[in-house]
Amino acid sequence: MPDVNFHIARLADYAVKNGLISRADKTWALNMLSAALRLDSFKEPPDIDDNLPQYPSGILSEISDWAALNGLIENLPAAREILEGELCGVLTPPPSSFAAKFEEIEKHYGIKKATAWMYQKQKQCDYIKAQRVAKNLSWTADTEYGRLDITVNLSKPEKTPEEIAAVKKLGVAAFGPDAYPRCLLCRENEGYRGRLDYPARQNLRLIPLKLKGEKWFFQYSPYVYYNEHCIVLNARHADMLINKDTFVRLADFLERFPHYFIGSNADLPVVGGSILNHDHYQGGRYIFPLHNAKTRKTFKLKNLPALKCEVLDWPLSVLRFTGSRRDVLKAAGIAFDAWVNYNDPAANIRAYDAQTRHNTVTPMARIVKGKLQFDIALRNNAASKEFPGGIFHSHEKFHHIKRENIGLIEVMGLAILPGRLKSEFEELGGCLIKNDFKKIKNSPAVSKHYDWAVELAGRYRFTPENAEKILKKETGTVFAEVLQCCGVFKKTPAGDAALDSFLKTLN
């Protein structure tokens, strides 16, 4: 392995080439990188490779290898990430100058150029894990609702047993009122070193925003699931809350970022996202399958004659309003107020159990041909004896593929599936090719897929050439069925009648 000075020099050259630092700052950067590695001096290597990579993760990995070999860090993924974050933090422009550059580009060249610049810079400084994200498996599946997007998440690392043991030994709480930062979305994450139980964020940069006159921040997700996947977070650590103010903030965001979509996870367990203790939204520059959904039916709202009102032909129950900002915000407020307190026992919809609220929405917004468009997905998290995990949640027979919450991204038609499926499908496909159902039933990894495998074997003849293709296609079908589970008004005659009853309450 080349001397560590070689990799330090390459990392500094990478930063200069990509505009993270100026050439005048190179000597300073070499000294700062050396200091982070506890070196007393930097020795200029005789030969430097001019063929620099697109992203720095390979160089960083070489330095982490050296650091682990020399006892500077434990050879654990989290420890490596902390060191690599520290090195990249040296090379990432400080928050004030980063935000100033963003605003300068926005002023002179427009917001599209500014977001493209920031997105690229956050990949170049290794905050966005571009090379890890490239490992994700992605494909599309044709369903009765049109194309659905499927992703198997292989980029976000899971804790190793060694890391879990090390964290347990620390005896600290990663999250909570006494933790710092209090959660993964707090403003205090910017520049945070990280711990074995908490990710490094030294290369994270935030852009200040004003939404509804309040202080918010704009950042990108380190493990992007789609193009320019951004997070908009409240400056205050406050619980997720959907109300009419939410709709105003989404509309305000689009006035500055009209080339993006923006939406929010629901604010209740089961139907919400994974982080419910910090108010935040997600957006980006991507056309989701939901955006191309057809119309199931149209309806009218009293006193809003110019507003286009639709129910989408989608597995979840989604209302779409398209028109002026004033009309769309008014309609979204009407729909929200009506839904929050709506009950229909025949359709298993109950708004409350005692003081526990069950009805909420997943709102999504974008600009289409100069008009504001809101999609409002109706959500309910009530449970029953038959469905203790949630009546309108992924049902147990689909848990072998997807049991996690269905949040904003998946409501819009992009499945985020667990990384375990890659190896499981390889094993399952091999068994199906050989018709070895005994092995499937007895395998700790794939026995959960047994009933599904039997059903697929009744419809397909599996071969080495088609096994992977069939499993991917049928996974898309399962995802569509999971989304159907989440639809409060089913696409049936009874569901249509129940939907019509709800729509009448809007007027």
C-alpha positions in Angstrom: 0.0 0.0 0.0 1.4 3.5 -0.9 2.6 5.7 1.9 -0.3 7.6 3.5 1.3 10.9 2.3 0.5 9.8 -1.2 -3.3 9.5 -0.4 -3.2 12.8 1.5 -1.7 14.5 -1.5 -4.3 12.9 -3.8 -7.1 14.0 -1.6 -5.9 17.6 -1.5 -5.4 17.6 -5.3 -9.0 16.2 -5.7 -10.3 19.1 -3.5 -8.4 21.7 -5.6 -9.6 20.2 -8.9 -13.2 20.2 -7.9 -13.2 23.7 -6.4 -13.7 22.6 -2.8 -10.6 24.6 -1.9 -8.4 27.0 -3.9 -4.9 26.2 -5.0 -3.7 28.8 -2.5 -5.2 26.8 0.3 -3.5 23.5 -0.7 -0.6 23.8 1.8 -3.0 24.6 4.6 -5.2 21.7 3.6 -2.2 19.2 3.5 -1.3 20.3 7.1 -4.9 20.1 8.3 -5.3 16.6 6.8 -2.0 15.5 8.3 -3.1 16.8 11.7 -6.4 14.9 11.5 -4.2 11.8 11.0 -2.0 12.7 14.0 1.0 13.1 11.8 3.7 15.6 12.8 4.6 16.4 9.2 3.7 15.9 5.6 6.2 14.4 3.2 5.6 15.2 -0.5 5.4 11.9 -2.4 7.7 11.6 -5.4 4.9 10.7 -7.8 1.2 11.8 -7.7 -1.5 10.1 -9.8 -3.1 12.8 -12.0 -6.0 10.4 -12.8 -8.3 11.5 -10.0 -11.6 9.8 -9.4 -15.1 11.3 -9.8 -15.8 11.1 -6.1 -13.3 10.7 -3.2 -14.6 7.6 -1.4 -11.8 5.4 -2.9 -9.1 7.7 -1.6 -10.8 8.0 1.8 -11.0 4.2 2.1 -7.3 3.9 1.5 -6.6 6.4 4.3 -9.0 4.6 6.6 -7.2 1.3 5.9 -3.9 3.0 6.9 -5.5 4.5 10.0 -6.9 1.1 11.1 -3.6 -0.7 10.4 -1.7 1.8 12.5 -4.1 1.8 15.4 -5.4 5.3 14.9 -9.0 4.0 14.7 -10.8 0.7 15.2 -11.5 -1.0 11.9 -15.3 -0.5 12.3 -17.5 1.1 9.6 -18.6 3.8 12.0 -15.1 4.7 13.1 -14.0 4.8 9.5 -16.9 7.1 8.7 -16.0 9.5 11.5 -12.4 9.8 10.3 -13.5 10.2 6.7 -16.0 12.9 7.7 -13.3 14.7 9.6 -11.0 14.7 6.5 -13.8 15.9 4.2 -14.9 18.5 6.8 -11.5 20.1 6.3 -12.1 20.3 2.6 -15.7 21.5 2.6 -16.2 25.2 2.5 -17.5 26.6 5.9 -21.3 27.0 6.3 -21.4 30.7 5.8 -19.3 30.8 2.6 -21.1 27.7 1.3 -24.6 29.3 1.8 -23.3 32.6 0.4 -22.1 30.8 -2.8 -25.4 29.1 -3.1 -27.3 32.4 -2.9 -24.8 34.1 -5.3 -25.4 31.4 -7.9 -29.2 31.7 -7.3 -29.1 35.4 -7.8 -27.1 35.5 -11.0 -28.0 32.1 -12.7 -31.2 31.0 -11.0 -32.3 28.4 -8.5 -31.8 25.4 -10.8 -28.1 26.2 -11.2 -27.8 26.8 -7.4 -29.3 23.4 -6.4 -27.3 21.6 -9.1 -24.1 23.2 -7.8 -24.9 22.3 -4.2 -25.9 18.7 -5.1 -22.6 18.2 -6.9 -20.5 19.8 -4.1 -22.2 17.6 -1.5 -21.3 14.5 -3.5 -17.7 15.8 -4.1 -17.1 16.3 -0.4 -18.6 12.8 0.3 -21.5 13.9 2.3 -23.8 12.4 -0.3 -22.5 8.8 -0.5 -22.6 8.7 -4.3 -20.6 5.5 -4.8 -22.5 3.7 -2.1 -25.9 4.8 -3.6 -24.7 3.4 -6.9 -24.7 -0.1 -5.4 -28.5 0.1 -4.8 -30.6 -2.2 -7.0 -33.2 -0.4 -9.0 -35.8 -1.4 -11.5 -39.3 -0.5 -12.7 -42.4 -2.7 -12.6 -45.6 -2.4 -14.7 -48.8 -2.7 -12.7 -52.4 -1.8 -13.2 -51.6 1.7 -11.8 -48.7 2.2 -14.3 -45.0 2.1 -13.7 -43.8 1.7 -10.1 -40.2 2.2 -9.1 -38.4 -0.4 -7.0 -35.1 0.1 -5.0 -33.3 -2.4 -2.8 -31.3 -0.3 -0.4 -27.7 -1.5 -0.3 -26.1 1.9 0.5 -27.0 2.6 4.0 -24.8 0.5 6.2 -26.3 -1.6 9.0 -24.5 -1.8 12.4 -22.1 -4.7 12.7 -22.2 -6.9 15.8 -18.8 -5.3 16.8 -20.3 -1.8 16.6 -23.4 -2.8 18.5 -21.2 -4.2 21.3 -19.0 -1.0 21.3 -22.1 1.3 21.5 -23.5 -0.8 24.3 -20.2 -0.4 26.2 -20.4 3.4 25.8 -23.7 3.3 27.8 -25.0 6.6 26.2 -28.3 7.4 24.6 -28.0 8.3 20.9 -31.2 10.3 21.0 -33.3 12.0 23.6 -33.7 15.3 25.5 -30.2 15.1 26.9 -28.5 13.9 23.7 -26.5 16.1 21.4 -27.7 16.5 18.7 -31.1 15.6 19.8 -31.9 13.9 16.5 -30.6 13.2 13.0 -32.4 16.3 11.7 -31.5 18.9 14.2 -29.7 22.0 13.0 -26.8 21.1 15.3 -25.8 18.2 13.0 -23.9 20.6 10.7 -20.3 19.9 11.4 -20.9 17.3 14.1 -18.0 14.8 14.4 -20.2 11.8 15.0 -19.8 8.8 17.4 -20.0 5.1 17.1 -23.7 5.4 17.7 -24.2 8.5 15.6 -23.2 9.4 12.0 -20.5 11.9 11.2 -21.8 15.2 9.7 -18.7 17.3 9.4 -19.3 17.8 5.7 -23.0 18.5 5.9 -24.0 22.0 4.8 -27.4 23.7 5.3 -29.1 26.6 3.4 -31.3 28.9 5.5 -34.9 29.2 4.4 -38.0 31.2 5.4 -41.3 29.2 5.2 -44.4 30.9 6.4 -42.1 33.5 8.1 -40.4 30.8 10.1 -36.7 29.7 10.1 -36.1 26.4 8.3 -33.1 24.8 6.6 -32.5 23.0 3.3 -30.1 20.1 2.9 -29.6 16.9 0.9 -30.0 13.4 2.1 -26.7 11.5 2.4 -28.3 8.3 1.0 -30.3 9.8 -1.9 -33.2 7.6 -3.1 -33.8 9.8 -6.3 -32.3 12.7 -8.1 -31.5 15.7 -5.8 -33.3 14.1 -2.8 -33.5 17.0 -0.3 -34.7 17.5 3.2 -36.3 20.6 4.5 -36.1 20.8 8.3 -37.5 23.0 11.0 -34.9 25.1 12.9 -36.7 24.0 16.1 -36.7 20.4 17.4 -40.5 19.9 17.2 -42.6 16.9 16.5 -44.0 16.2 13.0 -47.3 18.0 12.6 -49.6 18.2 9.6 -52.1 21.1 9.6 -53.0 24.0 7.3 -49.7 25.7 8.1 -48.0 22.7 6.5 -49.7 23.4 3.2 -48.6 27.0 3.3 -45.0 26.1 3.9 -45.0 23.6 1.0 -46.4 26.3 -1.3 -43.8 28.8 0.0 -41.0 26.3 -0.7 -42.2 25.9 -4.3 -42.1 29.7 -4.9 -38.3 29.5 -4.4 -37.8 26.0 -5.8 -40.4 25.6 -8.5 -38.4 22.9 -10.3 -38.7 20.6 -7.2 -41.6 18.6 -5.7 -42.0 18.9 -1.9 -44.0 16.7 0.4 -44.3 15.5 4.0 -44.6 12.2 5.7 -47.7 11.8 7.8 -47.5 12.8 11.4 -48.7 9.5 13.0 -47.0 6.2 13.8 -47.4 3.4 11.3 -48.5 5.6 8.4 -45.7 8.2 9.0 -42.0 8.0 8.3 -39.1 6.9 10.4 -38.4 10.3 12.1 -41.6 11.6 13.8 -39.8 13.8 16.4 -38.6 16.5 14.1 -40.8 18.4 11.7 -39.4 18.1 8.2 -40.3 17.7 4.5 -38.7 15.9 1.6 -38.4 17.0 -2.0 -36.2 16.8 -5.1 -36.0 16.9 -8.8 -37.8 13.7 -9.8 -41.0 12.6 -11.5 -42.6 9.9 -9.4 -45.1 7.3 -10.7 -47.8 9.1 -8.7 -47.2 12.2 -10.9 -48.3 10.3 -13.9 -51.3 8.6 -12.3 -54.6 8.7 -14.3 -57.9 10.1 -13.0 -60.3 7.8 -11.1 -63.0 10.4 -10.9 -63.5 14.2 -10.8 -65.5 16.3 -8.5 -66.2 20.0 -7.7 -65.8 22.1 -4.6 -68.3 24.8 -3.9 -67.1 28.4 -4.4 -64.0 27.2 -6.2 -65.2 26.9 -9.8 -61.8 27.3 -11.4 -60.1 24.6 -9.3 -59.5 21.2 -10.9 -60.4 18.4 -8.4 -59.6 14.8 -9.0 -59.4 11.4 -7.3 -56.4 9.6 -8.7 -56.5 6.1 -10.0 -53.9 5.0 -7.4 -53.7 2.2 -4.9 -53.9 4.7 -2.0 -56.8 7.2 -1.8 -55.4 10.4 -3.2 -57.1 13.7 -3.9 -55.5 16.1 -6.4 -56.1 19.8 -6.6 -54.7 21.9 -9.4 -55.1 25.7 -9.7 -54.1 29.0 -8.2 -52.3 29.1 -4.9 -55.3 30.6 -3.1 -57.7 27.9 -4.4 -55.4 25.0 -3.9 -54.6 25.9 -0.3 -58.2 26.5 0.5 -59.2 23.1 -1.0 -56.4 21.3 0.8 -57.6 22.8 4.1 -61.2 21.8 3.4 -60.1 18.2 2.7 -57.8 18.0 5.7 -60.5 19.3 8.1 -63.1 16.9 6.7 -60.8 13.9 6.8 -59.3 14.4 10.3 -62.7 13.9 12.0 -64.2 11.5 9.4 -65.8 8.2 10.5 -67.2 5.4 8.3 -67.5 2.1 10.3 -68.5 0.1 7.3 -65.2 1.0 5.6 -63.2 0.4 8.9 -62.5 4.1 9.2 -62.5 5.6 12.6 -61.1 9.0 13.4 -60.4 8.5 17.1 -60.1 5.9 19.8 -60.7 7.9 23.0 -58.1 10.7 22.6 -55.9 8.9 20.1 -56.2 10.4 16.6 -56.1 8.0 13.6 -56.8 10.2 10.6 -54.1 12.3 8.9 -52.8 13.0 5.4 -49.6 12.7 3.4 -49.4 15.9 1.4 -47.3 16.3 -1.8 -47.0 19.5 -4.0 -45.3 20.7 -7.2 -45.7 23.3 -9.9 -47.3 22.0 -13.2 -47.5 24.3 -16.2 -47.4 27.3 -13.9 -50.1 26.1 -11.6 -49.9 24.8 -8.0 -50.8 21.1 -7.7 -51.4 19.4 -4.4 -51.8 15.6 -3.9 -53.4 14.7 -0.6 -53.2 11.0 0.4 -55.8 10.1 3.0 -54.2 8.0 5.8 -55.5 6.1 8.8 -53.5 4.1 11.4 -56.2 2.4 13.3 -55.7 -1.3 14.2 -58.0 -4.3 14.6 -57.9 -7.9 15.8 -57.5 -9.0 12.2 -54.8 -6.4 11.5 -53.1 -5.6 14.8 -50.3 -3.8 12.9 -52.7 -1.5 11.2 -55.8 -1.9 9.1 -54.4 0.4 6.4 -50.8 -0.9 6.6 -48.8 -3.6 4.9 -50.6 -6.8 5.8 -48.7 -9.7 7.3 -48.7 -11.9 4.1 -46.6 -9.2 2.4 -44.1 -8.7 5.3 -41.6 -11.1 3.7 -41.1 -8.3 1.2 -42.1 -5.1 3.0 -43.3 -4.6 6.6 -41.9 -1.1 7.3 -44.0 2.1 7.3 -45.3 3.4 4.0 -44.0 7.0 4.0 -44.0 9.8 1.6 -41.6 8.3 -0.9 -43.5 5.0 -1.2 -46.9 6.7 -1.3 -45.6 8.3 -4.5 -44.7 5.0 -6.0 -41.0 4.4 -5.1 -40.5 1.3 -3.0 -37.5 1.4 -0.6 -37.0 -2.3 0.1 -34.5 -3.8 2.6 -31.0 -4.8 1.5 -31.6 -8.4 2.7 -33.6 -9.1 -0.4 -30.5 -9.2 -2.7 -29.1 -12.3 -1.1 -32.5 -13.8 -0.4 -33.6 -13.5 -4.0 -30.3 -15.1 -5.2 -30.9 -18.1 -2.9 -34.7 -18.2 -3.6 -34.1 -18.1 -7.4 -31.7 -20.9 -7.2 -34.2 -23.1 -5.3 -37.0 -22.3 -7.6 -34.9 -23.2 -10.7 -34.3 -26.6 -9.0 -37.9 -26.9 -7.6 -36.2 -27.4 -4.2 -39.0 -26.3 -1.9 -37.6 -28.3 1.0 -34.6 -26.1 1.0 -36.8 -23.0 0.9 -38.8 -24.2 3.8 -35.8 -25.0 5.9 -33.6 -22.0 5.1 -33.4 -19.4 7.8 -33.0 -16.7 5.1 -35.8 -17.6 2.6 -38.3 -19.6 4.5 -40.3 -16.4 5.0 -40.9 -16.5 1.2 -42.2 -20.1 1.1 -45.9 -19.4 0.4 -45.0 -16.8 -2.2 -42.5 -19.2 -3.8 -45.2 -21.9 -4.1 -47.6 -19.5 -5.6 -45.0 -18.3 -8.2 -44.1 -21.8 -9.1 -47.7 -22.5 -10.0 -47.5 -19.7 -12.6 -43.9 -19.8 -13.9 -41.3 -22.2 -15.0 -38.1 -20.8 -13.5 -34.8 -21.1 -15.4 -31.4 -19.5 -14.9 -32.2 -17.0 -17.6 -35.6 -15.8 -16.2 -35.5 -16.3 -12.4 -34.2 -12.8 -11.5 -36.6 -11.1 -14.0 -39.6 -12.9 -12.6 -38.8 -12.2 -9.0 -38.3 -8.5 -9.8 -41.6 -8.3 -11.7 -43.5 -10.1 -8.9 -41.9 -7.9 -6.3 -43.4 -4.9 -8.1 -46.8 -6.6 -7.9 -46.4 -7.2 -4.2 -45.5 -3.5 -3.7 -48.6 -2.5 -5.5 -50.6 -4.8 -3.2 -48.9 -3.3 -0.2 -50.0 0.2 -1.3 -53.5 -1.1 -1.9 -53.5 -2.2 1.8 -52.9 1.4 2.7 -55.8 2.8 0.6 -58.7 3.8 2.8 -61.3 3.7 0.0 -60.7 0.5 -2.0 -61.1 0.3 -5.7 -64.4 -1.7 -5.5 -68.1 -0.9 -5.8 -68.3 -0.6 -2.0 -65.1 1.5 -1.9 -66.4 3.8 -4.6 -69.6 4.3 -2.7 -67.7 5.1 0.5 -65.5 7.5 -1.4 -68.5 9.3 -2.8 -69.9 9.7 0.8 -66.7 11.3 1.9 -66.5 13.6 -1.1 -70.0 14.9 -0.2 -68.6 16.1 3.1 -66.2 18.5 1.3 -69.2 20.6 0.2 
